[in-house]
Amino acid sequence: MKNLFHWVEIRTRDLEKAKKFYESLFDWKITGEENKNYWLIDPGGEPRGGMWQFPENKPLGVVVYVQVDSLEDTLEKVKKLGGKVVLRPIGERYAAFADPEGNIIGIWTPEKK
């Protein structure tokens, strides 16, 4: 199957508060080091997302990542369809775009072997 949801990131201002909330709500296991601003979410079996402590000047929200075969091909298609690239590829594995209404979606490609 192609173009499956792969990862989700929850942006928060307070990691400890968000951790308590989501662990209590969904029984997720959330792990991270106190001095790091990115913690992993394990809904049962393996990490499937992360919580990211975002600075005050950045918008909060949830970003989903879709697995694609090619970041560049997908970003070109985004532009042709009226979307906007908001994060150029990072390390050839991650990028993000906004759809024509401004929703942010991340894209991810597996590491090439």
Secondary structure as UniProt FT lines:
FT   STRAND          5..12
FT   HELIX           15..26
FT   STRAND          29..31
FT   TURN            34..35
FT   STRAND          38..42
FT   STRAND          49..53
FT   TURN            56..57
FT   STRAND          61..67
FT   HELIX           71..80
FT   TURN            81..82
FT   STRAND          84..90
FT   TURN            91..93
FT   STRAND          94..98
FT   TURN            100..101
FT   STRAND          104..108
//
